[in-house]
Amino acid sequence: MVCDGDFYRQYLNGDDAGLEALMEKYGDPLTLYLDGYLHDIHEAEELMLDVFAYLFTKKPRIRDGGFKAYLYKAARHMALRHKSKRRLMFSLDALPKRECRDSASVQA
């Protein structure tokens, strides 16, 4: 049986079949994991692709048997960053300011 590390090394050696195998194995579970953070399945799916893109463009050194842990840790990190950026985009400061009524006119 071929392990994740073997598929990753296969990709690093230039064979895209390793990448395809890893995405097939972890694509859906990773998307559902990210959806738990983002509560938006479409954003989770996009972020899953971003995680794989990051992983396969940067090609980090991953210890034997640590591919899944590295993948999920990177996904969690990206999800939390993404979530905080999304929160900043919808801050209350962006809403138009309204004039406040003074308390004397409200009591009347």
MOKAHU-V88256 format. One record per residue. N is the residue number from 1. RES is the residue in one small letter. PHI is phi in radians with two decimals (999 if undefined). OMEGA is omega in whole degrees, -180 to 180 (none if undefined). D_LAST is the distance of its C-alpha to the last C-alpha in Angstrom with 1 decimal. Layout:
<<N/RES/PHI/OMEGA/D_LAST> <N/RES/PHI/OMEGA/D_LAST>>
This chain:
<<1/m/999/-179/79.4> <2/v/-1.53/-179/77.7> <3/c/-1.66/-178/74.9> <4/d/-1.04/179/71.8> <5/g/-1.05/178/73.4> <6/d/-1.16/177/76.3> <7/f/-1.11/-180/74.1> <8/y/-1.14/177/72.3> <9/r/-1.11/178/75.6> <10/q/-1.04/178/76.9> <11/y/-1.14/-179/74.0> <12/l/-1.08/178/74.6> <13/n/-1.49/173/78.2> <14/g/1.80/-179/77.2> <15/d/-1.75/-178/77.1> <16/d/-1.22/178/73.9> <17/a/-1.11/177/74.8> <18/g/-1.14/177/73.5> <19/l/-1.09/180/70.1> <20/e/-1.05/-180/70.0> <21/a/-1.14/180/71.0> <22/l/-1.19/178/68.3> <23/m/-1.19/177/65.6> <24/e/-1.14/-177/66.9> <25/k/-1.27/-171/66.8> <26/y/-1.90/-176/63.4> <27/g/-1.00/-178/61.4> <28/d/-1.19/179/59.7> <29/p/-1.07/180/59.2> <30/l/-1.20/177/57.8> <31/t/-1.08/179/55.4> <32/l/-1.16/176/54.1> <33/y/-1.09/180/53.9> <34/l/-1.18/178/51.8> <35/d/-1.10/176/49.6> <36/g/-1.09/177/48.7> <37/y/-1.50/-171/47.2> <38/l/-1.63/-177/45.7> <39/h/1.01/176/44.7> <40/d/-2.65/-172/45.9> <41/i/-1.12/-179/49.5> <42/h/-1.23/176/50.0> <43/e/-1.16/179/49.0> <44/a/-1.10/179/51.1> <45/e/-1.14/178/54.1> <46/e/-1.13/-179/53.7> <47/l/-1.19/176/53.4> <48/m/-1.05/178/56.5> <49/l/-1.14/177/58.4> <50/d/-1.13/179/57.2> <51/v/-1.10/178/58.4> <52/f/-1.14/179/61.8> <53/a/-1.08/178/61.9> <54/y/-1.06/-177/61.2> <55/l/-1.05/-174/63.8> <56/f/-1.60/172/66.5> <57/t/-1.62/180/66.0> <58/k/-1.40/178/65.8> <59/k/0.87/-179/68.5> <60/p/-1.20/175/67.7> <61/r/-1.41/-178/70.4> <62/i/-2.09/-179/69.6> <63/r/-1.15/180/71.6> <64/d/-1.02/179/73.7> <65/g/1.40/-176/71.7> <66/g/-1.90/-176/68.3> <67/f/-1.09/-177/67.4> <68/k/-1.08/179/64.9> <69/a/-1.08/179/63.2> <70/y/-1.10/-179/63.0> <71/l/-1.07/-178/61.6> <72/y/-1.24/177/58.8> <73/k/-1.17/177/58.0> <74/a/-1.09/179/57.8> <75/a/-1.13/179/55.6> <76/r/-1.08/180/53.2> <77/h/-1.06/180/53.0> <78/m/-1.17/180/52.4> <79/a/-1.14/-180/49.8> <80/l/-1.16/176/47.7> <81/r/-1.12/-179/48.0> <82/h/-1.12/-178/47.0> <83/k/-1.15/-180/44.1> <84/s/-1.22/176/42.7> <85/k/-1.16/180/43.2> <86/r/-1.13/179/41.4> <87/r/-1.15/179/38.4> <88/l/-1.17/-180/38.3> <89/m/-1.13/-176/38.4> <90/f/-1.93/-178/35.2> <91/s/-1.29/-180/33.2> <92/l/-1.18/179/29.5> <93/d/-1.13/-178/30.4> <94/a/-1.39/-180/31.8> <95/l/-1.29/178/28.5> <96/p/-1.15/-178/26.9> <97/k/-1.47/177/24.1> <98/r/-1.91/178/20.6> <99/e/-1.29/178/18.2> <100/c/-1.61/174/15.5> <101/r/-1.47/177/11.9> <102/d/-1.33/-173/11.0> <103/s/-1.16/-178/9.0> <104/a/-1.17/-179/6.8> <105/s/-1.31/180/5.5> <106/v/-1.29/-177/5.6> <107/q/-1.28/-176/3.8> <108/a/-1.22/none/0.0>>
